[in-house]
Structures are given as C-alpha cells and as structure tokens.
Amino acid sequence: MNTKNLHSPYYALSDYLKETFGEKLYKLSLNAGLSCPNRDGTLDTRGCIFCSEGGSGEFASSPFLSITKQIEQAKLLIEKKYPKGHYIAYFQAYTNTYAPVSYLEKIFTEAISHPDIKVLSIATRPDCLSSEILDLLEKLNKQKPIWIELGLQTIHSKTAAFIRRGYDLPVFETAFIHLRAIQIPVIVHVILGLPKETLDDMLQTIDYLSNLNIQGIKLQLLHILKNTDLANYYKENFFSVFTLEEYIDVVISCLEHLSPEIVIHRLTGDGSKDLLIAPTWSLQKRHVLNRLHQEMKVRKTYQGRMIPCLQNH
C-alpha cells in the first residue's frame, strides 16, 4: 500500500476501490429473503441480542423483488449522486449463505451477471459455510470478485455468550482458513462498546484479527435499537454508551493496532433513525468521521506512526 495516495488517514475502502477498480463503487443493499440459525430455532429463536427484526437489513430492498429489480431500484435511490458508475452488490440482511446451494447459486449469479455490478459482498455466519457453499463461492469468484463478511463482533467467550452469537472462536478460525484457501477476501465485523468489555478487551480482538491477516474490517459502534433484547437490557440494567469523544479515542486506538494492509470498510454505523435509542450522536455519520479525521490530524497518527499524508487532509 502506498500511503502517499491515501485520501483518508487510514487505508479506507474508497482508496482500495480506486486502486483496484479505478473508480469508487457504491454498495447496493440486497435482500435474499433468508433467515438465520439464530432465529429459526436451529440455535435459538431470538437472534443476537443486538439484532433488529430486519436482521441488519433495514436499508435493503424488498425480498419480494427479483435480484435484478432490487439492483435497479437501489440504483434509482443514488442516481443523482452517482449517475454513471458501477456497484457492489451487498447481501446484508440476516445470514446470506443459509439456504440450499441451488438457491444461492441462482441469486448470486443473477447479481454478478448484472453489467453494473463489479463485486459481490456477502454477509454471513462462519457456521454457515459448508463445503458445497465454499465450492460455489470459489466458482463465482472466478467470474467476479467475491467478498465474505463475517460477524465475529468479539473474540471473548463471555461476551459472545452474552450477545448469543451461537458459535465459538474456532468455528470462525476454520471458516477464515477455508475462505482464504480459495482466495476469498474476508471482512470481519467487530462491535465496539459491548457491555462489560474494556478497551483492553476490544484491543485484544483487534490484535487477534490483525495477526490473523484479515483483508478488511468493519468497526461498528454498538447501537441500541428498539425492539431488541439489548434495548430491554439497557432499560433494566442501564449501562453507559460511548460519547463521541470516547468513541473517537477507541477507534484511533484500534487503528493503531491494525496492520496498515487491512482495508477499513467502516468506522461507525448507519443506524436507522426510527429504531435507534442510543447513542443518538451516531446519526450524524459525516460529522463523526470529520471529527475523527480532525483528531487524527492533531495526533498525526496512522497505525501508531506519523506519516506525511496527514499534513494534507
């Protein structure tokens, strides 16, 4: 990575996309109409403690539309900002490899066959990647780039049990090894601010992932959403959530612990205004990122080092 070409004081997704594809790609959130083993009774019926009824797919299209129609509908929503360009097809809601391989092949092939789609990004669980699904992903990856996003959230077993993640860390490690064996990039979701986790706990998760040499990471601020078990827990056992200043400190610490080769896909979150209980400051995403960049300029830091490009931002 050439840090002189960075447009952000970290290896941002936008920089990676321009280096790799020569242009910015916008994500189109798609809905495959799938469930999750944490909701259909296989593991549990309640889902993860923080998960909304939409399975993190509040911004996705209707699952009753074909994938092609979902893509076209999503393009219409951003055509004024991005009238002529290419996109990432993002299967976001629930667990997007939790279905028969024949159905997955149908919807994934339809997505990558669209001429405007450059990348297929699939959010899923590491315990939902059978050998047959891995074979499918390997085949599709030869047609267009496939990314897999895994919701790890934390490496700590007590926290994982509390949030009802439903699998142990070795399951994640096995999935990661299998995906890298077929040259599929792995993007890992981490939640910052989970109840009872200290900064040291969070940085242990970051150090683990950095040493594992993942390809991308999403740092997600803990959102307390209406109609979730986390919202009930928050009401009954009030715990403090990050202030903006605290969150910026934590994010910078995380970036300082990450390898500079890991692409940063997210540094905060896009909580639905209608669902978000706390922290409400997170609704101003652009303001949060601006404050973060300003603070990084003051500290002149990038993964713990001073670099010249920060003087220009």
LUMGU-81658 format. One record per residue (C-alpha): x, y, z; residue number from 1; chain; residue in three letters. Coordinates in nm, 4 decimals, always signed. Layout:
+----------+----------+----------+-----+------+------+
!     east !    north !       up ! pos ! unit ! code !
+----------+----------+----------+-----+------+------+
!        X !        Y !        Z ! NUM !    A !  ALA !
...
+----------+----------+----------+-----+------+------+
// end
This chain:
+----------+----------+----------+-----+------+------+
!     east !    north !       up ! pos ! unit ! code !
+----------+----------+----------+-----+------+------+
!  +0.0000 !  +0.0000 !  +0.0000 !   1 !    A !  MET !
!  +0.1299 !  +0.3456 !  -0.0942 !   2 !    A !  ASN !
!  +0.0290 !  +0.5798 !  +0.1879 !   3 !    A !  THR !
!  +0.1073 !  +0.8859 !  -0.0230 !   4 !    A !  LYS !
!  -0.2044 !  +0.8173 !  -0.2295 !   5 !    A !  ASN !
!  -0.4400 !  +0.7826 !  +0.0642 !   6 !    A !  LEU !
!  -0.7396 !  +1.0136 !  +0.0730 !   7 !    A !  HIS !
!  -0.8050 !  +0.9187 !  +0.4368 !   8 !    A !  SER !
!  -0.5646 !  +0.8892 !  +0.7301 !   9 !    A !  PRO !
!  -0.6097 !  +0.5100 !  +0.7195 !  10 !    A !  TYR !
!  -0.6496 !  +0.2536 !  +0.4421 !  11 !    A !  TYR !
!  -1.0100 !  +0.3337 !  +0.3600 !  12 !    A !  ALA !
!  -1.2337 !  +0.1250 !  +0.1370 !  13 !    A !  LEU !
!  -1.2639 !  +0.4172 !  -0.1065 !  14 !    A !  SER !
!  -0.8860 !  +0.4188 !  -0.1545 !  15 !    A !  ASP !
!  -0.8767 !  +0.0432 !  -0.2036 !  16 !    A !  TYR !
!  -1.1553 !  +0.0585 !  -0.4636 !  17 !    A !  LEU !
!  -0.9852 !  +0.3322 !  -0.6632 !  18 !    A !  LYS !
!  -0.6551 !  +0.1441 !  -0.6546 !  19 !    A !  GLU !
!  -0.8200 !  -0.1848 !  -0.7571 !  20 !    A !  THR !
!  -1.1029 !  -0.0819 !  -0.9903 !  21 !    A !  PHE !
!  -1.0032 !  +0.2708 !  -1.0884 !  22 !    A !  GLY !
!  -1.3251 !  +0.4201 !  -0.9539 !  23 !    A !  GLU !
!  -1.5457 !  +0.4488 !  -0.6490 !  24 !    A !  LYS !
!  -1.8066 !  +0.1767 !  -0.6173 !  25 !    A !  LEU !
!  -2.1304 !  +0.2281 !  -0.4256 !  26 !    A !  TYR !
!  -2.2936 !  -0.0504 !  -0.2311 !  27 !    A !  LYS !
!  -2.6426 !  -0.1634 !  -0.3216 !  28 !    A !  LEU !
!  -2.8087 !  -0.3436 !  -0.0295 !  29 !    A !  SER !
!  -2.9989 !  -0.6503 !  -0.1454 !  30 !    A !  LEU !
!  -3.2317 !  -0.8841 !  +0.0397 !  31 !    A !  ASN !
!  -3.2299 !  -1.2559 !  -0.0353 !  32 !    A !  ALA !
!  -3.5261 !  -1.3248 !  +0.1933 !  33 !    A !  GLY !
!  -3.3232 !  -1.5588 !  +0.4142 !  34 !    A !  LEU !
!  -3.3331 !  -1.6355 !  +0.7846 !  35 !    A !  SER !
!  -3.0635 !  -1.7225 !  +1.0377 !  36 !    A !  CYS !
!  -2.9933 !  -2.0305 !  +1.2531 !  37 !    A !  PRO !
!  -3.0110 !  -1.7949 !  +1.5495 !  38 !    A !  ASN !
!  -3.3728 !  -1.7149 !  +1.4613 !  39 !    A !  ARG !
!  -3.5318 !  -2.0212 !  +1.3022 !  40 !    A !  ASP !
!  -3.4829 !  -2.2466 !  +1.6052 !  41 !    A !  GLY !
!  -3.1703 !  -2.4282 !  +1.4875 !  42 !    A !  THR !
!  -2.9628 !  -2.2484 !  +1.7520 !  43 !    A !  LEU !
!  -3.2147 !  -2.0055 !  +1.9001 !  44 !    A !  ASP !
!  -3.5280 !  -1.8156 !  +1.8107 !  45 !    A !  THR !
!  -3.4322 !  -1.4746 !  +1.9488 !  46 !    A !  ARG !
!  -3.1399 !  -1.3778 !  +1.7283 !  47 !    A !  GLY !
!  -2.8326 !  -1.1995 !  +1.8574 !  48 !    A !  CYS !
!  -2.9129 !  -0.9670 !  +2.1460 !  49 !    A !  ILE !
!  -2.8440 !  -0.6518 !  +1.9404 !  50 !    A !  PHE !
!  -3.0053 !  -0.7654 !  +1.6146 !  51 !    A !  CYS !
!  -3.3140 !  -0.5829 !  +1.4888 !  52 !    A !  SER !
!  -3.6160 !  -0.7522 !  +1.3380 !  53 !    A !  GLU !
!  -3.4767 !  -0.6662 !  +0.9945 !  54 !    A !  GLY !
!  -3.1567 !  -0.8582 !  +1.0604 !  55 !    A !  GLY !
!  -2.9399 !  -0.5510 !  +0.9956 !  56 !    A !  SER !
!  -3.1045 !  -0.5100 !  +0.6569 !  57 !    A !  GLY !
!  -3.3165 !  -0.2020 !  +0.7193 !  58 !    A !  GLU !
!  -3.1711 !  -0.0278 !  +0.4147 !  59 !    A !  PHE !
!  -3.2133 !  -0.3234 !  +0.1791 !  60 !    A !  ALA !
!  -3.4779 !  -0.3637 !  -0.0886 !  61 !    A !  SER !
!  -3.7861 !  -0.5817 !  -0.0620 !  62 !    A !  SER !
!  -3.7126 !  -0.9556 !  -0.0724 !  63 !    A !  PRO !
!  -4.0240 !  -0.9990 !  -0.2864 !  64 !    A !  PHE !
!  -3.8489 !  -0.8352 !  -0.5816 !  65 !    A !  LEU !
!  -3.6090 !  -1.0203 !  -0.8065 !  66 !    A !  SER !
!  -3.2404 !  -0.9512 !  -0.7517 !  67 !    A !  ILE !
!  -3.2249 !  -0.7615 !  -1.0803 !  68 !    A !  THR !
!  -3.5197 !  -0.5429 !  -0.9822 !  69 !    A !  LYS !
!  -3.3656 !  -0.4816 !  -0.6407 !  70 !    A !  GLN !
!  -3.0451 !  -0.3666 !  -0.8081 !  71 !    A !  ILE !
!  -3.2313 !  -0.1303 !  -1.0394 !  72 !    A !  GLU !
!  -3.4420 !  +0.0061 !  -0.7540 !  73 !    A !  GLN !
!  -3.1353 !  +0.0647 !  -0.5373 !  74 !    A !  ALA !
!  -2.9586 !  +0.2418 !  -0.8246 !  75 !    A !  LYS !
!  -3.2501 !  +0.4846 !  -0.8544 !  76 !    A !  LEU !
!  -3.2013 !  +0.5922 !  -0.4926 !  77 !    A !  LEU !
!  -2.8480 !  +0.7157 !  -0.5557 !  78 !    A !  ILE !
!  -2.8566 !  +0.8080 !  -0.9253 !  79 !    A !  GLU !
!  -2.8384 !  +1.1834 !  -0.8557 !  80 !    A !  LYS !
!  -2.5175 !  +1.1359 !  -0.6560 !  81 !    A !  LYS !
!  -2.3758 !  +0.8643 !  -0.8775 !  82 !    A !  TYR !
!  -2.5461 !  +0.8762 !  -1.2213 !  83 !    A !  PRO !
!  -2.2961 !  +0.6658 !  -1.4166 !  84 !    A !  LYS !
!  -2.0865 !  +0.4128 !  -1.2377 !  85 !    A !  GLY !
!  -2.0508 !  +0.0625 !  -1.1035 !  86 !    A !  HIS !
!  -2.1589 !  -0.1027 !  -0.7819 !  87 !    A !  TYR !
!  -2.1056 !  -0.3615 !  -0.5123 !  88 !    A !  ILE !
!  -2.3988 !  -0.5997 !  -0.4724 !  89 !    A !  ALA !
!  -2.4284 !  -0.6380 !  -0.0960 !  90 !    A !  TYR !
!  -2.6384 !  -0.9175 !  +0.0510 !  91 !    A !  PHE !
!  -2.6769 !  -0.7774 !  +0.4002 !  92 !    A !  GLN !
!  -2.9900 !  -0.8907 !  +0.5841 !  93 !    A !  ALA !
!  -2.9687 !  -1.1972 !  +0.8099 !  94 !    A !  TYR !
!  -2.7384 !  -1.4884 !  +0.7077 !  95 !    A !  THR !
!  -2.6789 !  -1.4903 !  +0.3342 !  96 !    A !  ASN !
!  -2.5379 !  -1.8391 !  +0.2915 !  97 !    A !  THR !
!  -2.8130 !  -2.0008 !  +0.4986 !  98 !    A !  TYR !
!  -3.0042 !  -2.1628 !  +0.2137 !  99 !    A !  ALA !
!  -2.9766 !  -2.4522 !  -0.0330 ! 100 !    A !  PRO !
!  -2.6805 !  -2.4171 !  -0.2674 ! 101 !    A !  VAL !
!  -2.9113 !  -2.4207 !  -0.5694 ! 102 !    A !  SER !
!  -3.0932 !  -2.1096 !  -0.4454 ! 103 !    A !  TYR !
!  -2.7702 !  -1.9329 !  -0.3519 ! 104 !    A !  LEU !
!  -2.6236 !  -2.0034 !  -0.6933 ! 105 !    A !  GLU !
!  -2.9342 !  -1.8580 !  -0.8576 ! 106 !    A !  LYS !
!  -2.9381 !  -1.5286 !  -0.6664 ! 107 !    A !  ILE !
!  -2.5612 !  -1.4753 !  -0.6560 ! 108 !    A !  PHE !
!  -2.5265 !  -1.5490 !  -1.0275 ! 109 !    A !  THR !
!  -2.8096 !  -1.3089 !  -1.1064 ! 110 !    A !  GLU !
!  -2.6336 !  -1.0383 !  -0.9060 ! 111 !    A !  ALA !
!  -2.2876 !  -1.0758 !  -1.0594 ! 112 !    A !  ILE !
!  -2.4333 !  -1.1127 !  -1.4099 ! 113 !    A !  SER !
!  -2.5642 !  -0.7564 !  -1.3944 ! 114 !    A !  HIS !
!  -2.3314 !  -0.5402 !  -1.6067 ! 115 !    A !  PRO !
!  -2.3115 !  -0.2639 !  -1.3456 ! 116 !    A !  ASP !
!  -2.2000 !  -0.4955 !  -1.0644 ! 117 !    A !  ILE !
!  -1.8247 !  -0.5216 !  -1.0086 ! 118 !    A !  LYS !
!  -1.8155 !  -0.7021 !  -0.6718 ! 119 !    A !  VAL !
!  -2.0432 !  -0.9362 !  -0.4777 ! 120 !    A !  LEU !
!  -2.0235 !  -0.8910 !  -0.0986 ! 121 !    A !  SER !
!  -2.1999 !  -1.1492 !  +0.1178 ! 122 !    A !  ILE !
!  -2.2644 !  -1.1080 !  +0.4898 ! 123 !    A !  ALA !
!  -2.2938 !  -1.4392 !  +0.6702 ! 124 !    A !  THR !
!  -2.2003 !  -1.6508 !  +0.9717 ! 125 !    A !  ARG !
!  -1.8880 !  -1.8678 !  +0.9843 ! 126 !    A !  PRO !
!  -2.1002 !  -2.1691 !  +1.0822 ! 127 !    A !  ASP !
!  -2.2978 !  -2.1416 !  +0.7572 ! 128 !    A !  CYS !
!  -2.0215 !  -2.2171 !  +0.5081 ! 129 !    A !  LEU !
!  -2.0466 !  -2.5814 !  +0.4063 ! 130 !    A !  SER !
!  -1.8015 !  -2.7375 !  +0.1621 ! 131 !    A !  SER !
!  -2.0677 !  -2.7157 !  -0.1101 ! 132 !    A !  GLU !
!  -2.1140 !  -2.3433 !  -0.0470 ! 133 !    A !  ILE !
!  -1.7379 !  -2.2910 !  -0.0468 ! 134 !    A !  LEU !
!  -1.7219 !  -2.4675 !  -0.3847 ! 135 !    A !  ASP !
!  -1.9898 !  -2.2313 !  -0.5164 ! 136 !    A !  LEU !
!  -1.8074 !  -1.9248 !  -0.3860 ! 137 !    A !  LEU !
!  -1.4824 !  -2.0431 !  -0.5428 ! 138 !    A !  GLU !
!  -1.6547 !  -2.0821 !  -0.8793 ! 139 !    A !  LYS !
!  -1.8248 !  -1.7417 !  -0.8609 ! 140 !    A !  LEU !
!  -1.5001 !  -1.5756 !  -0.7528 ! 141 !    A !  ASN !
!  -1.3529 !  -1.6669 !  -1.0919 ! 142 !    A !  LYS !
!  -1.6260 !  -1.4626 !  -1.2629 ! 143 !    A !  GLN !
!  -1.6210 !  -1.1500 !  -1.0463 ! 144 !    A !  LYS !
!  -1.4650 !  -1.0700 !  -0.7078 ! 145 !    A !  PRO !
!  -1.6494 !  -1.2204 !  -0.4114 ! 146 !    A !  ILE !
!  -1.6110 !  -1.0819 !  -0.0595 ! 147 !    A !  TRP !
!  -1.7338 !  -1.2600 !  +0.2516 ! 148 !    A !  ILE !
!  -1.8261 !  -1.0581 !  +0.5608 ! 149 !    A !  GLU !
!  -1.8230 !  -1.2479 !  +0.8901 ! 150 !    A !  LEU !
!  -1.9878 !  -1.1149 !  +1.2063 ! 151 !    A !  GLY !
!  -1.7348 !  -1.2006 !  +1.4745 ! 152 !    A !  LEU !
!  -1.8019 !  -0.8948 !  +1.6982 ! 153 !    A !  GLN !
!  -1.5594 !  -1.0095 !  +1.9719 ! 154 !    A !  THR !
!  -1.3084 !  -1.2847 !  +2.0486 ! 155 !    A !  ILE !
!  -1.4156 !  -1.3098 !  +2.4131 ! 156 !    A !  HIS !
!  -1.6278 !  -1.6118 !  +2.5019 ! 157 !    A !  SER !
!  -1.8187 !  -1.4436 !  +2.7861 ! 158 !    A !  LYS !
!  -1.9258 !  -1.1571 !  +2.5618 ! 159 !    A !  THR !
!  -2.0088 !  -1.3962 !  +2.2793 ! 160 !    A !  ALA !
!  -2.2375 !  -1.5905 !  +2.5121 ! 161 !    A !  ALA !
!  -2.3992 !  -1.2686 !  +2.6357 ! 162 !    A !  PHE !
!  -2.4782 !  -1.1481 !  +2.2831 ! 163 !    A !  ILE !
!  -2.5954 !  -1.5019 !  +2.1864 ! 164 !    A !  ARG !
!  -2.3569 !  -1.5266 !  +1.8923 ! 165 !    A !  ARG !
!  -2.4043 !  -1.9021 !  +1.8828 ! 166 !    A !  GLY !
!  -2.0601 !  -2.0246 !  +1.7800 ! 167 !    A !  TYR !
!  -1.7123 !  -2.0480 !  +1.9331 ! 168 !    A !  ASP !
!  -1.3971 !  -1.8788 !  +1.8102 ! 169 !    A !  LEU !
!  -1.2502 !  -2.1956 !  +1.6482 ! 170 !    A !  PRO !
!  -1.5540 !  -2.2011 !  +1.4152 ! 171 !    A !  VAL !
!  -1.4595 !  -1.8551 !  +1.2924 ! 172 !    A !  PHE !
!  -1.0956 !  -1.9570 !  +1.2522 ! 173 !    A !  GLU !
!  -1.1888 !  -2.2621 !  +1.0451 ! 174 !    A !  THR !
!  -1.4157 !  -2.0578 !  +0.8184 ! 175 !    A !  ALA !
!  -1.1418 !  -1.7994 !  +0.7706 ! 176 !    A !  PHE !
!  -0.8867 !  -2.0658 !  +0.6754 ! 177 !    A !  ILE !
!  -1.1252 !  -2.2263 !  +0.4257 ! 178 !    A !  HIS !
!  -1.2147 !  -1.8933 !  +0.2633 ! 179 !    A !  LEU !
!  -0.8528 !  -1.7861 !  +0.2286 ! 180 !    A !  ARG !
!  -0.7656 !  -2.1262 !  +0.0802 ! 181 !    A !  ALA !
!  -0.9947 !  -2.0406 !  -0.2124 ! 182 !    A !  ILE !
!  -0.8642 !  -1.6821 !  -0.2254 ! 183 !    A !  GLN !
!  -1.1803 !  -1.5138 !  -0.0995 ! 184 !    A !  ILE !
!  -1.1158 !  -1.1901 !  +0.0924 ! 185 !    A !  PRO !
!  -1.2610 !  -1.1895 !  +0.4436 ! 186 !    A !  VAL !
!  -1.4067 !  -0.8770 !  +0.6020 ! 187 !    A !  ILE !
!  -1.4758 !  -0.9040 !  +0.9744 ! 188 !    A !  VAL !
!  -1.7396 !  -0.7158 !  +1.1731 ! 189 !    A !  HIS !
!  -1.6395 !  -0.6003 !  +1.5224 ! 190 !    A !  VAL !
!  -1.8704 !  -0.4207 !  +1.7658 ! 191 !    A !  ILE !
!  -1.7087 !  -0.1604 !  +1.9896 ! 192 !    A !  LEU !
!  -1.8751 !  -0.0824 !  +2.3213 ! 193 !    A !  GLY !
!  -2.0346 !  -0.4156 !  +2.4042 ! 194 !    A !  LEU !
!  -2.1468 !  -0.4266 !  +2.7705 ! 195 !    A !  PRO !
!  -1.8696 !  -0.5068 !  +3.0207 ! 196 !    A !  LYS !
!  -1.5943 !  -0.5028 !  +2.7584 ! 197 !    A !  GLU !
!  -1.2986 !  -0.2808 !  +2.8446 ! 198 !    A !  THR !
!  -1.0722 !  -0.1022 !  +2.5994 ! 199 !    A !  LEU !
!  -0.8170 !  -0.3767 !  +2.6576 ! 200 !    A !  ASP !
!  -1.0786 !  -0.6392 !  +2.5677 ! 201 !    A !  ASP !
!  -1.1580 !  -0.4584 !  +2.2431 ! 202 !    A !  MET !
!  -0.7923 !  -0.4171 !  +2.1527 ! 203 !    A !  LEU !
!  -0.7336 !  -0.7876 !  +2.2142 ! 204 !    A !  GLN !
!  -0.9949 !  -0.8560 !  +1.9456 ! 205 !    A !  THR !
!  -0.8254 !  -0.6092 !  +1.7116 ! 206 !    A !  ILE !
!  -0.4799 !  -0.7569 !  +1.7765 ! 207 !    A !  ASP !
!  -0.6101 !  -1.1067 !  +1.7101 ! 208 !    A !  TYR !
!  -0.7595 !  -1.0035 !  +1.3756 ! 209 !    A !  LEU !
!  -0.4532 !  -0.8056 !  +1.2749 ! 210 !    A !  SER !
!  -0.2289 !  -1.1051 !  +1.3440 ! 211 !    A !  ASN !
!  -0.4689 !  -1.3277 !  +1.1520 ! 212 !    A !  LEU !
!  -0.4128 !  -1.1029 !  +0.8489 ! 213 !    A !  ASN !
!  -0.7761 !  -1.0469 !  +0.7567 ! 214 !    A !  ILE !
!  -0.8377 !  -0.8450 !  +0.4395 ! 215 !    A !  GLN !
!  -1.0913 !  -0.5959 !  +0.5728 ! 216 !    A !  GLY !
!  -1.2669 !  -0.4850 !  +0.8896 ! 217 !    A !  ILE !
!  -1.5836 !  -0.3051 !  +0.9891 ! 218 !    A !  LYS !
!  -1.5648 !  -0.1276 !  +1.3236 ! 219 !    A !  LEU !
!  -1.9228 !  -0.0909 !  +1.4364 ! 220 !    A !  GLN !
!  -2.0308 !  +0.1332 !  +1.7206 ! 221 !    A !  LEU !
!  -2.2753 !  -0.0532 !  +1.9471 ! 222 !    A !  LEU !
!  -2.6255 !  +0.0637 !  +1.8598 ! 223 !    A !  HIS !
!  -2.9131 !  +0.0094 !  +2.0986 ! 224 !    A !  ILE !
!  -3.2153 !  -0.0428 !  +1.8780 ! 225 !    A !  LEU !
!  -3.5837 !  -0.0580 !  +1.9598 ! 226 !    A !  LYS !
!  -3.7474 !  -0.3991 !  +1.9837 ! 227 !    A !  ASN !
!  -3.4246 !  -0.5839 !  +2.0634 ! 228 !    A !  THR !
!  -3.3247 !  -0.7736 !  +2.3742 ! 229 !    A !  ASP !
!  -3.0340 !  -0.5337 !  +2.4105 ! 230 !    A !  LEU !
!  -3.2841 !  -0.2483 !  +2.4409 ! 231 !    A !  ALA !
!  -3.4575 !  -0.4332 !  +2.7248 ! 232 !    A !  ASN !
!  -3.1241 !  -0.4993 !  +2.8937 ! 233 !    A !  TYR !
!  -3.0295 !  -0.1318 !  +2.8568 ! 234 !    A !  TYR !
!  -3.3578 !  -0.0257 !  +3.0164 ! 235 !    A !  LYS !
!  -3.3306 !  -0.2688 !  +3.3074 ! 236 !    A !  GLU !
!  -2.9526 !  -0.2586 !  +3.3663 ! 237 !    A !  ASN !
!  -2.8561 !  +0.0852 !  +3.2462 ! 238 !    A !  PHE !
!  -2.5005 !  +0.0856 !  +3.1181 ! 239 !    A !  PHE !
!  -2.3088 !  +0.3752 !  +2.9720 ! 240 !    A !  SER !
!  -2.2606 !  +0.4027 !  +2.5974 ! 241 !    A !  VAL !
!  -1.9750 !  +0.5857 !  +2.4322 ! 242 !    A !  PHE !
!  -1.9755 !  +0.9605 !  +2.3974 ! 243 !    A !  THR !
!  -1.8474 !  +1.0843 !  +2.0626 ! 244 !    A !  LEU !
!  -1.5139 !  +1.1788 !  +2.2197 ! 245 !    A !  GLU !
!  -1.4763 !  +0.8372 !  +2.3841 ! 246 !    A !  GLU !
!  -1.5593 !  +0.6577 !  +2.0627 ! 247 !    A !  TYR !
!  -1.3042 !  +0.8569 !  +1.8638 ! 248 !    A !  ILE !
!  -1.0368 !  +0.7630 !  +2.1195 ! 249 !    A !  ASP !
!  -1.1300 !  +0.3947 !  +2.0929 ! 250 !    A !  VAL !
!  -1.1354 !  +0.3957 !  +1.7119 ! 251 !    A !  VAL !
!  -0.7944 !  +0.5622 !  +1.6907 ! 252 !    A !  ILE !
!  -0.6566 !  +0.3046 !  +1.9338 ! 253 !    A !  SER !
!  -0.7991 !  +0.0272 !  +1.7154 ! 254 !    A !  CYS !
!  -0.6461 !  +0.1753 !  +1.4007 ! 255 !    A !  LEU !
!  -0.3102 !  +0.1987 !  +1.5739 ! 256 !    A !  GLU !
!  -0.3270 !  -0.1747 !  +1.6455 ! 257 !    A !  HIS !
!  -0.4288 !  -0.2822 !  +1.2961 ! 258 !    A !  LEU !
!  -0.1934 !  -0.3767 !  +1.0159 ! 259 !    A !  SER !
!  -0.1805 !  -0.0957 !  +0.7552 ! 260 !    A !  PRO !
!  -0.2637 !  -0.3550 !  +0.4882 ! 261 !    A !  GLU !
!  -0.6133 !  -0.4168 !  +0.6284 ! 262 !    A !  ILE !
!  -0.8824 !  -0.2223 !  +0.4455 ! 263 !    A !  VAL !
!  -1.1117 !  -0.0220 !  +0.6733 ! 264 !    A !  ILE !
!  -1.4664 !  -0.0727 !  +0.5462 ! 265 !    A !  HIS !
!  -1.6426 !  +0.1070 !  +0.8311 ! 266 !    A !  ARG !
!  -1.5587 !  +0.3195 !  +1.1338 ! 267 !    A !  LEU !
!  -1.9047 !  +0.3841 !  +1.2741 ! 268 !    A !  THR !
!  -2.2542 !  +0.2733 !  +1.1789 ! 269 !    A !  GLY !
!  -2.5691 !  +0.3604 !  +0.9899 ! 270 !    A !  ASP !
!  -2.8384 !  +0.3051 !  +1.2486 ! 271 !    A !  GLY !
!  -3.1969 !  +0.3637 !  +1.1437 ! 272 !    A !  SER !
!  -3.3279 !  +0.6915 !  +1.2867 ! 273 !    A !  LYS !
!  -3.6619 !  +0.5267 !  +1.3579 ! 274 !    A !  ASP !
!  -3.5038 !  +0.2452 !  +1.5602 ! 275 !    A !  LEU !
!  -3.2045 !  +0.3998 !  +1.7338 ! 276 !    A !  LEU !
!  -3.2298 !  +0.4522 !  +2.1105 ! 277 !    A !  ILE !
!  -2.8638 !  +0.5307 !  +2.1824 ! 278 !    A !  ALA !
!  -2.6178 !  +0.6798 !  +2.1160 ! 279 !    A !  PRO !
!  -2.8097 !  +0.9403 !  +1.9168 ! 280 !    A !  THR !
!  -2.4977 !  +1.1332 !  +1.8149 ! 281 !    A !  TRP !
!  -2.4142 !  +0.8444 !  +1.5815 ! 282 !    A !  SER !
!  -2.6909 !  +0.9538 !  +1.3449 ! 283 !    A !  LEU !
!  -2.4596 !  +1.2328 !  +1.2231 ! 284 !    A !  GLN !
!  -2.2216 !  +0.9986 !  +1.0440 ! 285 !    A !  LYS !
!  -2.0450 !  +1.2637 !  +0.8374 ! 286 !    A !  ARG !
!  -1.9840 !  +1.4742 !  +1.1479 ! 287 !    A !  HIS !
!  -1.8433 !  +1.1719 !  +1.3315 ! 288 !    A !  VAL !
!  -1.5987 !  +1.0931 !  +1.0501 ! 289 !    A !  LEU !
!  -1.4945 !  +1.4572 !  +1.0184 ! 290 !    A !  ASN !
!  -1.4222 !  +1.4747 !  +1.3903 ! 291 !    A !  ARG !
!  -1.2263 !  +1.1524 !  +1.3690 ! 292 !    A !  LEU !
!  -1.0134 !  +1.2777 !  +1.0806 ! 293 !    A !  HIS !
!  -0.9521 !  +1.6078 !  +1.2575 ! 294 !    A !  GLN !
!  -0.8355 !  +1.4288 !  +1.5701 ! 295 !    A !  GLU !
!  -0.6062 !  +1.2029 !  +1.3714 ! 296 !    A !  MET !
!  -0.4504 !  +1.5090 !  +1.2090 ! 297 !    A !  LYS !
!  -0.3882 !  +1.6607 !  +1.5518 ! 298 !    A !  VAL !
!  -0.2290 !  +1.3389 !  +1.6738 ! 299 !    A !  ARG !
!  -0.0539 !  +1.2821 !  +1.3378 ! 300 !    A !  LYS !
!  -0.1123 !  +0.9132 !  +1.3761 ! 301 !    A !  THR !
!  -0.1687 !  +0.6211 !  +1.1458 ! 302 !    A !  TYR !
!  -0.1256 !  +0.2754 !  +1.2965 ! 303 !    A !  GLN !
!  +0.0928 !  +0.4364 !  +1.5622 ! 304 !    A !  GLY !
!  +0.3182 !  +0.6199 !  +1.3148 ! 305 !    A !  ARG !
!  +0.3457 !  +0.9795 !  +1.1992 ! 306 !    A !  MET !
!  +0.3042 !  +0.9965 !  +0.8217 ! 307 !    A !  ILE !
!  +0.3328 !  +1.2947 !  +0.5853 ! 308 !    A !  PRO !
!  -0.0037 !  +1.2464 !  +0.4127 ! 309 !    A !  CYS !
!  -0.1865 !  +1.3609 !  +0.7285 ! 310 !    A !  LEU !
!  -0.0497 !  +1.7114 !  +0.6721 ! 311 !    A !  GLN !
!  -0.2617 !  +1.7363 !  +0.3567 ! 312 !    A !  ASN !
!  -0.6026 !  +1.6416 !  +0.4970 ! 313 !    A !  HIS !
+----------+----------+----------+-----+------+------+
// end
